[in-house]
Amino acid sequence: MTKPERRTPCLLWPFVAIIKLVVGIVSLTGRLIAVLLGLVLFITGTILTVTVIGAVIGIPLAMFGIMIMVRGLW
């Protein structure tokens, strides 16, 4: 039996794409490497957030790092 394909509403598609990207990175690299990569991205994003211009890139980078760390741990 195959699972029925569920359609994602177009407003939620970016979130689904980011979650699938994180799952893909964790499955490719393994859990320990994913946690370390997430920690590096989080620290880099936090450092970039200190500057006003870098905050545009730093905040999403830190959030992405947290998502990878959480997915790698659980």
Long-range contacts (C-beta under 8 A, 24 or more apart in sequence): 18-64, 18-67, 19-67, 22-64, 22-67, 22-68, 22-71, 23-71, 25-68, 26-68, 26-71, 26-72, 31-72, 31-73, 32-72, 34-68, 34-69, 34-71, 34-72, 35-68, 35-69, 35-72, 35-73, 37-65, 37-68, 38-65, 38-66, 38-67, 38-68, 38-69, 38-70, 38-71, 38-72, 39-65, 39-69, 40-65, 41-65, 41-68, 42-66, 42-69
